[in-house]
Amino acid sequence: MIKRFLFLVIILSSAILLRVIFPTQLQSANLSSVKDTLSTSQLSYYGTLGTGNSATNTLVKISSTSNNPSDTTANLFADDVIGIGRSGSTAIDLYTVKDIGNTAEFQITSGLNSANIIAGEAIIATRSAIHTVHFTPVSNFTAGVFQFLIKASTTSGETYNDGIPDQHGFDSGMDVGSTTTGSGTRLKTADVSCPLGATAGVGTTTVIDSTSYHVISCTLGTGVTSVVGVGYTMVVGRSLSTGSQLINPSPTSNHIKGQASGSTDVYSFYIRHLDSSGTVRDSTQGKVAVVESVRVTATVDPTLTFTIDNTNVTSGDSRCGNTLGTNADNTTTTSIAFDSINLSSFNDLAHRLSCVTNAANGYAVTAFESNSLKNTNTGVTIPDTDCDSEDCTTSSATEWSTENDESGFGYSIENVNANSTAFNYDDGSTFVARPFGQGTDNSTTLFSNTSTPTSTERIYICYRLAISTTQEAGDYENALTYTATATF
């Protein structure tokens, strides 16, 4: 019995000793539903100045031969704020992109400073993103820790926290007061939103498989336990007006130089679940892609549309306060046909004029007549009207509503929705008129707009012809010329 007891003691002791020398490995599991959604996946821009730049010039030439992360203007866009390095300094000066000229140059809104023209100086445009990280735990630990690990650069010449976009990882921003003027402030705990009321933490970096990662953590409080199978979210970054964000990388050497925009670089990230002792219990690797944005370009040609038609100017329609007679039905877009004239009353016809343009400074519609209405056989003319008091002119309209023993031709205007600088007929009881000017030099503006109209603008132009009983019989004719001019 004693020998058997000693044998059992030896066996148990050996087992305990082996357990101490060779402890059982913790079994790590993968978290599920892991993803990192970026508010923008656009790559940052990092190029350098080429040769030929000069002070006060708004055209910036970039280097396409220096093996830079960005060696074309792909991924630069109008309204981008860019930083250009200063000669002999670690600081940068900011400019705004106005337009992209070609793959080797772009235009800025203000001229280059004399300190920003030396070939080889950096050109950067940072693209920052809020990371919304989703995951579902497969273990529950009280007072555990969730960690989000995202690639950080350790490449020579790159610093992962200086606010300058790195070619091989995400940058966490610069400290306020840093001598290097990068972009944004350093990512802080206030910029991290945690689930379950956990405490946010922004560490430095850690290394996994010889690769460096930023560490952002959420530590659960004492007594707080995550629930298996329940999805949680960490948000890394806040609006730049109130906080900071991680800076997206610039293109890597995996990019094909000179390729079109729209190419991706893929980076690994990890979601890890630690127990209260800080031991990593579960870990899942994910992938996130950053991409050059695709430039969309379109050319809107200058447009100007001017039409003359007979819409709502036919027999029985009321225009400029008068009802149009039966002859109005003969008026077309290219002719004003009074036909046989009524000698005992006014003869009234009309056209509708319409104009629209996309010109920044609007348009003007003018008109002139070739000459007074002239008898095609004898050359006798019908004079242009001088109105009731013989005082209207091509630039001054007065009342013309009383028939008299004089022949005359003139016009009035009924404004529909135009920004008309011309006169308008009165209240319907009075026809206010003036004669057309003769020849180009006497052209008169009918309606206009000094800015881009929001819709088609229209007027009605009402033609009036009065004939005295002594006017020579025959066919009379002249030509009216309308001109629409847009100011771009």
FENZI-V859691 format. One record per backbone hydrogen bond with DSSP energy under -0.5 kcal/mol. NH is the residue of the N-H (numbers start at 1). CO is the residue of the C=O. E is the energy in kcal/mol with one decimal. If there is no record, write none. Layout:
# FENZI-V859691
<<NH & CO & E> <NH & CO & E>>
This chain:
# FENZI-V859691
<<5 & 1 & -2.4> <6 & 2 & -2.5> <7 & 3 & -2.2> <8 & 4 & -1.9> <9 & 5 & -2.2> <10 & 6 & -2.4> <11 & 7 & -2.3> <12 & 8 & -2.7> <13 & 9 & -2.7> <14 & 10 & -2.4> <15 & 11 & -2.1> <16 & 12 & -2.4> <17 & 13 & -2.6> <18 & 14 & -2.6> <19 & 15 & -2.1> <20 & 16 & -1.9> <21 & 17 & -2.5> <22 & 18 & -3.1> <28 & 26 & -0.8> <29 & 281 & -0.8> <32 & 136 & -2.4> <35 & 134 & -2.0> <37 & 132 & -2.6> <38 & 36 & -0.6> <39 & 130 & -1.7> <43 & 291 & -1.8> <44 & 249 & -3.0> <45 & 125 & -2.8> <47 & 123 & -3.0> <49 & 121 & -2.5> <50 & 61 & -2.8> <56 & 112 & -3.0> <57 & 54 & -1.5> <60 & 58 & -0.6> <60 & 106 & -3.4> <61 & 59 & -0.5> <62 & 104 & -2.5> <63 & 48 & -2.6> <70 & 46 & -2.4> <71 & 69 & -0.5> <73 & 103 & -0.8> <76 & 73 & -2.1> <79 & 97 & -3.3> <80 & 77 & -2.0> <82 & 80 & -0.6> <82 & 95 & -2.6> <83 & 124 & -2.9> <84 & 93 & -2.7> <85 & 122 & -2.5> <86 & 91 & -2.0> <87 & 115 & -2.2> <89 & 86 & -1.6> <93 & 84 & -2.5> <95 & 82 & -2.5> <97 & 80 & -2.8> <98 & 107 & -3.2> <99 & 107 & -1.5> <101 & 99 & -0.6> <101 & 105 & -1.1> <102 & 105 & -1.8> <105 & 102 & -0.6> <106 & 60 & -1.9> <107 & 99 & -3.3> <108 & 58 & -2.6> <109 & 96 & -2.2> <112 & 57 & -2.1> <116 & 113 & -2.2> <117 & 114 & -0.5> <120 & 49 & -2.3> <121 & 118 & -1.8> <123 & 47 & -3.1> <124 & 83 & -2.6> <125 & 45 & -2.1> <128 & 126 & -0.5> <129 & 246 & -2.1> <131 & 129 & -0.5> <131 & 236 & -2.6> <132 & 37 & -2.8> <132 & 130 & -0.6> <133 & 131 & -0.7> <133 & 234 & -3.4> <134 & 35 & -2.7> <134 & 132 & -0.5> <135 & 232 & -1.9> <136 & 32 & -2.4> <137 & 230 & -0.8> <141 & 139 & -0.5> <143 & 224 & -3.1> <144 & 141 & -1.2> <145 & 274 & -2.2> <146 & 218 & -2.6> <147 & 272 & -2.6> <148 & 216 & -3.4> <149 & 147 & -0.5> <149 & 270 & -2.7> <150 & 214 & -1.3> <151 & 268 & -1.0> <152 & 212 & -2.4> <158 & 155 & -2.2> <162 & 159 & -1.0> <166 & 169 & -0.5> <170 & 151 & -2.6> <171 & 247 & -1.9> <172 & 160 & -2.6> <174 & 184 & -1.1> <178 & 175 & -1.8> <181 & 90 & -0.6> <181 & 179 & -0.6> <182 & 180 & -1.4> <183 & 163 & -0.9> <186 & 174 & -1.5> <187 & 172 & -2.6> <191 & 188 & -1.5> <192 & 189 & -1.8> <193 & 235 & -2.9> <197 & 194 & -0.6> <198 & 195 & -2.2> <199 & 219 & -2.8> <201 & 217 & -2.1> <203 & 201 & -0.6> <203 & 215 & -2.7> <206 & 213 & -2.2> <208 & 211 & -2.8> <211 & 208 & -1.5> <213 & 206 & -2.7> <214 & 150 & -3.4> <215 & 204 & -1.0> <216 & 148 & -2.3> <216 & 214 & -0.5> <217 & 201 & -3.1> <218 & 146 & -2.6> <219 & 199 & -2.6> <220 & 144 & -2.8> <220 & 218 & -0.6> <224 & 221 & -2.3> <226 & 141 & -0.9> <229 & 137 & -2.2> <230 & 227 & -1.5> <232 & 135 & -3.3> <234 & 133 & -2.5> <235 & 193 & -2.1> <236 & 131 & -3.2> <236 & 234 & -0.5> <237 & 191 & -3.3> <237 & 235 & -0.7> <238 & 244 & -1.9> <242 & 239 & -2.0> <243 & 239 & -2.8> <246 & 129 & -0.8> <247 & 171 & -3.4> <248 & 127 & -3.0> <248 & 246 & -0.5> <250 & 166 & -2.5> <251 & 44 & -0.6> <255 & 252 & -1.7> <257 & 255 & -0.7> <259 & 256 & -1.9> <265 & 290 & -2.8> <267 & 288 & -3.2> <269 & 286 & -2.3> <270 & 149 & -2.2> <271 & 284 & -2.5> <272 & 147 & -2.3> <273 & 282 & -3.0> <274 & 145 & -3.2> <274 & 272 & -0.5> <275 & 279 & -2.2> <278 & 275 & -2.1> <281 & 273 & -2.6> <281 & 279 & -0.6> <282 & 273 & -1.9> <283 & 29 & -1.8> <284 & 271 & -2.4> <286 & 269 & -3.4> <288 & 267 & -2.7> <290 & 265 & -2.8> <291 & 41 & -3.3> <292 & 263 & -1.9> <295 & 293 & -0.6> <297 & 295 & -0.6> <300 & 298 & -0.6> <301 & 299 & -0.8> <305 & 356 & -2.9> <306 & 304 & -0.5> <307 & 354 & -2.2> <309 & 352 & -2.3> <313 & 310 & -1.5> <316 & 324 & -2.7> <317 & 314 & -2.4> <319 & 317 & -0.6> <319 & 322 & -2.9> <322 & 319 & -2.0> <324 & 317 & -3.0> <324 & 322 & -0.5> <325 & 348 & -0.7> <328 & 325 & -1.3> <329 & 326 & -1.4> <330 & 327 & -2.1> <331 & 328 & -1.4> <332 & 335 & -1.4> <335 & 332 & -0.7> <337 & 335 & -0.5> <338 & 336 & -0.9> <343 & 341 & -0.6> <345 & 342 & -0.6> <347 & 465 & -1.9> <348 & 346 & -0.6> <349 & 463 & -2.1> <351 & 461 & -2.0> <352 & 309 & -2.8> <353 & 351 & -0.5> <353 & 459 & -2.7> <354 & 307 & -2.2> <355 & 457 & -2.4> <356 & 305 & -1.8> <358 & 303 & -1.2> <361 & 487 & -2.1> <362 & 359 & -1.4> <363 & 449 & -1.7> <364 & 485 & -1.9> <365 & 447 & -2.8> <366 & 364 & -0.5> <366 & 483 & -2.9> <367 & 444 & -1.9> <368 & 481 & -1.4> <369 & 437 & -3.0> <370 & 479 & -2.7> <373 & 382 & -0.7> <374 & 477 & -2.0> <375 & 380 & -3.8> <376 & 475 & -2.9> <379 & 375 & -2.1> <382 & 373 & -2.8> <383 & 381 & -0.6> <385 & 409 & -2.3> <388 & 399 & -2.2> <390 & 387 & -1.2> <391 & 386 & -1.0> <392 & 386 & -1.5> <393 & 396 & -2.6> <396 & 393 & -0.6> <398 & 433 & -2.0> <400 & 431 & -3.4> <403 & 401 & -0.5> <408 & 466 & -2.7> <409 & 383 & -0.7> <410 & 464 & -2.2> <411 & 434 & -2.0> <412 & 462 & -2.1> <414 & 460 & -2.8> <415 & 413 & -0.6> <416 & 458 & -1.7> <417 & 458 & -1.5> <418 & 458 & -0.9> <420 & 418 & -1.8> <422 & 446 & -0.7> <425 & 413 & -3.2> <426 & 430 & -1.1> <428 & 430 & -0.6> <432 & 430 & -0.8> <433 & 398 & -3.2> <433 & 431 & -0.5> <434 & 411 & -1.5> <439 & 369 & -2.3> <439 & 437 & -0.6> <442 & 439 & -1.5> <443 & 440 & -1.8> <444 & 367 & -2.5> <446 & 365 & -3.3> <447 & 365 & -1.1> <448 & 419 & -0.9> <449 & 363 & -2.5> <452 & 360 & -0.7> <457 & 355 & -2.8> <459 & 353 & -2.0> <460 & 414 & -2.9> <461 & 351 & -2.4> <462 & 412 & -2.7> <462 & 460 & -0.5> <463 & 349 & -2.6> <463 & 461 & -0.6> <464 & 410 & -2.7> <465 & 347 & -2.1> <466 & 408 & -2.8> <471 & 468 & -1.5> <477 & 374 & -1.8> <481 & 368 & -3.0> <482 & 480 & -0.5> <483 & 366 & -2.5> <485 & 364 & -2.7> <485 & 483 & -0.5> <487 & 362 & -2.6> <488 & 486 & -0.6>>
